[in-house]
Each structure stands twice: as structure tokens, then as C-alpha cells.
Amino acid sequence: MSKLGSFLREARERKRLSLRDVQETAGVSNPYLSQIESGKVRQPSPSVLHKLATLYEVSYADVMKLAGFPVPDIGDNPQQNHPLARLGPLSSEEEEELSLYLNFLRERRRRGTR
């Protein structure tokens, strides 16, 4: 399995989406997505990668890099563009706690409770 394939599979599973869910939502066929995740398709089109990155809420630039496409540099510190950059430097423990809390919020939203 390719790095791109495993990255996309993990992102899909984090969102608790089946291959069929992705097909219905993003318009990427179930068999084609399976081929991407298994590494049989190594460089899907940027438009497919954009649909998947948007649906999975992952960085489009990261997905493009994993697919082998050139991505322009975004300056000396790519972390500046990270959504959490405004919080300043985080310890690994703080990152883990934020991740756990975000998963909690997403699960609560998925269940329909606020």
C-alpha cells in the first residue's frame, strides 16, 4: 500500500465513512477509491484529491505531496498556516489533549447531540 493510499484510508476511517459514502458524497467511484487506497492508482488527478481532502478535512497540499505532485513552498514556517498556530507553541501533551477533545466534539456532532 502506498503512503497516499494509507493516508487516505485512515482519513476516511477517522470520518467513519464507507467507500460507498465517499462515492455518494464526493462523486469518486467506490472501485476507483479502493484502487487509490490499495496503491494501484498512484497519482490520481488533483481534482479527485481535492474532493477527498475536502471531504476528509485534511490538507490538500499534504495529499498532493503524497501523490507526488509539486507543491509550492509556503514560506519558512509551514506551521504558521496551521489553524492552531494562533495558540502558539504546544507541547505534545497539549496536542494530544486537543486531539482527544476534537474527536469528542466530532463524535458528539455525529450522534446529533450538542
C-alpha positions in Angstrom: 0.0 0.0 0.0 1.3 3.5 -0.8 1.7 6.3 1.7 -1.0 8.2 -0.2 -3.4 5.2 -0.1 -2.9 4.5 3.6 -3.2 8.2 4.5 -6.5 8.5 2.6 -7.8 5.3 4.1 -7.0 6.4 7.6 -8.6 9.8 6.9 -11.7 8.2 5.6 -11.9 5.8 8.6 -11.5 8.7 11.0 -14.5 10.3 9.4 -16.3 6.9 9.7 -17.1 6.9 6.0 -17.5 3.8 3.9 -16.3 3.6 0.3 -19.9 3.9 -0.7 -20.4 7.0 1.5 -17.5 8.7 -0.3 -18.9 7.7 -3.7 -22.2 9.3 -2.9 -20.8 12.4 -1.2 -17.7 13.2 -3.3 -18.6 11.5 -6.6 -15.5 9.3 -6.6 -16.4 5.8 -7.6 -16.1 3.1 -5.0 -13.8 0.9 -7.1 -11.6 3.8 -8.0 -11.3 4.9 -4.4 -10.4 1.3 -3.5 -7.7 1.3 -6.1 -6.3 4.6 -4.8 -6.2 3.3 -1.2 -4.6 0.0 -2.2 -1.9 1.8 -4.1 -2.9 0.5 -7.6 -3.6 4.1 -8.6 -0.5 6.1 -7.5 -1.3 9.5 -8.9 -5.0 10.3 -9.0 -6.0 13.6 -10.6 -5.7 16.8 -8.5 -9.5 17.3 -8.8 -10.1 13.8 -7.2 -7.5 14.6 -4.5 -9.2 17.9 -3.8 -12.6 16.3 -3.4 -11.2 13.7 -1.0 -9.1 16.3 1.0 -12.2 18.5 1.4 -14.5 15.6 2.5 -11.9 14.2 4.9 -10.9 17.6 6.2 -7.2 17.1 5.6 -4.6 19.3 4.0 -4.9 19.4 0.2 -1.2 20.3 0.0 -0.3 17.2 2.1 -2.4 14.9 -0.2 -0.8 16.4 -3.3 2.7 15.9 -1.9 1.9 12.2 -1.1 0.6 11.8 -4.6 3.9 13.1 -6.0 2.7 16.4 -7.3 4.8 19.5 -6.8 3.5 21.9 -4.1 4.8 25.4 -3.8 6.6 26.3 -0.6 4.5 28.4 1.8 7.4 30.2 3.5 10.0 29.3 6.1 7.5 28.0 8.6 4.6 26.0 7.2 3.2 25.7 10.7 2.3 29.4 10.6 -0.6 28.5 8.3 -1.8 25.7 10.7 -5.2 26.5 12.3 -3.7 26.1 15.8 -0.8 28.5 15.1 -2.6 31.3 16.9 -2.3 29.4 20.1 1.5 29.5 20.0 3.8 26.5 20.6 2.1 23.4 22.0 3.6 20.6 24.0 3.0 17.1 22.8 0.6 16.6 25.7 -1.4 19.6 24.8 -1.6 18.4 21.2 -2.8 15.1 22.4 -5.5 16.7 24.6 -6.7 18.9 21.8 -6.9 15.9 19.5 -8.9 13.9 22.1 -11.3 16.9 22.6 -11.7 17.4 18.8 -12.6 13.7 18.5 -15.1 14.1 21.3 -16.7 17.1 19.6 -16.9 15.2 16.2 -18.4 12.2 17.9 -21.0 14.3 19.6 -21.9 16.0 16.3 -22.1 12.7 14.6 -24.6 11.5 17.2 -26.6 14.7 16.9 -26.1 15.8 20.5 -24.8 19.2 21.3 
